[in-house]
Amino acid sequence: MATSAPTSVKVKASAPSPIEAKGRDEVNKSQQSSQKIGKVLPWKTQLGLTLILTELWLNAGIIWGVFMLLWAIMGISSGQTYILEILQRKEHPLLFWFTIHLWLLFAAFFFMSNQHIYTFCGAVIAKLGAVFS
């Protein structure tokens, strides 16, 4: 018993399914983003790279304090911070605020480890003590 195969197959022309269209859109976006790589870096990235290179050159420590302070400010304003994973303020408030305070503590440590800033803060505290005594 042999079955006969159709001599012609009709294929219905239709629009691609949403999944196929989404896949093509993602490929197009990734191709566009790969074309933009060599153009202009975002200004925050340029600033960060400049600060890191300056820190490596000067070895002052204060720039790490600037980074910690910026991470704390950006974390508070955005409601999320990172330590190996994203910490959302709404989902993990205690861990989020502990991390923000840790960034601020590290920033203070790096600022105060700079002798010029330490001397300046000591002078300000001494003048404030003289004013209030």
C-alpha positions in Angstrom: 0.0 0.0 0.0 1.6 3.0 -1.2 0.4 6.4 -0.2 0.4 9.0 -2.8 2.2 12.2 -2.1 0.6 15.4 -3.2 2.1 16.8 -6.3 1.9 20.4 -5.1 1.9 21.9 -1.7 0.2 25.2 -1.1 1.8 27.4 1.5 -0.3 30.1 3.0 1.5 33.4 3.0 1.0 35.2 6.4 2.7 37.7 8.5 5.3 36.5 10.9 4.1 35.6 14.4 4.8 38.1 17.1 7.5 35.9 18.5 9.4 35.9 15.2 9.0 39.6 14.8 10.2 40.2 18.4 13.3 38.0 17.7 14.1 40.0 14.5 13.7 43.3 16.4 16.1 42.1 19.1 18.6 41.2 16.4 18.2 44.6 14.8 18.7 46.4 18.1 21.8 44.4 18.9 23.2 45.1 15.5 22.5 48.8 16.0 24.0 48.9 19.5 27.1 47.1 18.2 27.5 49.9 15.5 27.3 52.6 18.2 30.1 51.1 20.4 32.8 53.1 18.8 31.0 56.5 18.8 30.5 58.4 22.1 30.7 57.0 25.6 28.2 58.3 28.2 29.6 61.2 30.2 29.3 59.3 33.5 31.5 56.5 32.1 34.0 59.0 30.9 34.1 60.7 34.3 34.5 57.4 36.1 37.3 56.2 33.9 39.0 59.6 34.2 38.7 59.4 38.0 40.1 55.9 38.1 43.1 56.8 36.0 43.7 59.9 38.1 43.6 57.8 41.3 46.0 55.3 39.8 48.4 58.2 38.9 48.1 60.2 42.2 47.4 57.3 44.6 45.6 59.8 46.9 42.7 57.7 48.0 40.3 60.6 48.0 38.9 59.6 44.6 37.6 56.3 46.0 35.8 58.4 48.6 34.2 60.4 45.7 33.1 57.1 44.1 31.6 55.8 47.4 29.8 59.1 47.9 28.5 59.1 44.3 27.3 55.5 44.7 25.4 56.4 47.9 23.8 59.4 46.3 22.8 57.5 43.2 21.5 54.6 45.3 19.3 56.9 47.4 18.0 58.7 44.3 17.3 55.6 42.2 16.1 53.3 45.1 18.6 50.6 44.2 22.2 49.8 44.8 24.5 46.9 43.9 26.7 44.5 45.8 27.1 41.5 43.4 23.4 41.8 42.7 20.7 44.5 42.6 19.3 45.6 46.0 15.9 47.3 45.7 14.9 49.7 48.5 11.3 48.4 48.4 12.2 44.7 48.5 15.1 44.7 51.0 15.0 48.0 52.9 17.3 47.0 55.8 19.9 45.6 53.5 19.6 48.6 51.1 20.1 51.2 53.9 22.9 49.2 55.4 24.7 49.2 52.1 24.1 52.9 51.6 25.5 53.7 55.1 28.4 51.4 54.3 29.2 53.5 51.2 28.9 56.7 53.2 31.2 55.3 56.0 33.8 54.3 53.4 33.6 57.7 51.8 34.2 59.4 55.1 37.1 57.0 55.8 38.7 57.8 52.4 38.2 61.5 52.9 39.6 61.6 56.4 42.6 59.4 55.4 43.7 62.3 53.2 45.9 64.5 55.4 44.8 67.8 53.9 41.1 67.1 54.4 41.8 65.8 57.9 43.7 69.0 58.8 40.9 71.1 57.3 38.2 69.3 59.2 40.2 69.5 62.5 40.5 73.3 62.0 36.8 73.7 61.2 35.9 71.6 64.3 38.3 73.7 66.5 36.7 77.0 65.2 33.2 75.7 65.8 34.2 74.7 69.3 35.6 78.2 69.9 32.4 79.8 68.6 30.1 77.6 70.8 32.1 77.7 74.0 
